[in-house]
């Protein structure tokens, strides 16, 4: 995993569809998310 300067890990999130609390489907584009460690 590639580490950033701040020591956070970059997590790859593939494209997916998620449902929010209203039952609406939201398409989430492929992106990178940093998780605190």
C-alpha positions as CSV (number, residue, x, y, z in Angstrom):
1,X,0.0,0.0,0.0
2,X,1.2,3.4,-0.8
3,X,1.8,5.6,2.2
4,X,1.3,9.3,2.2
5,X,3.5,11.7,4.1
6,X,1.1,12.0,6.9
7,X,1.2,8.2,7.5
8,X,-2.3,7.5,6.2
9,X,-3.0,4.6,4.0
10,X,-4.6,5.1,0.6
11,X,-7.4,2.6,0.1
12,X,-8.7,1.9,-3.4
13,X,-12.5,1.9,-3.6
14,X,-13.8,0.3,-6.8
15,X,-16.9,1.6,-8.6
16,X,-20.0,0.4,-6.8
17,X,-23.7,1.3,-6.1
18,X,-24.7,2.1,-2.6
19,X,-28.1,2.7,-1.1
20,X,-28.6,5.6,1.2
21,X,-31.0,5.9,4.1
22,X,-33.8,7.0,1.8
23,X,-33.5,3.9,-0.3
24,X,-32.0,5.9,-3.2
25,X,-29.3,4.2,-5.1
26,X,-26.2,6.2,-5.6
27,X,-23.4,5.2,-8.0
28,X,-20.0,5.7,-6.4
29,X,-17.2,6.2,-8.9
30,X,-13.9,4.5,-8.4
31,X,-11.7,6.6,-6.1
32,X,-9.1,6.5,-3.4
33,X,-9.8,7.1,0.3
34,X,-7.3,7.6,3.0
35,X,-7.9,5.8,6.3
36,X,-6.4,7.1,9.5
37,X,-4.0,4.7,11.2
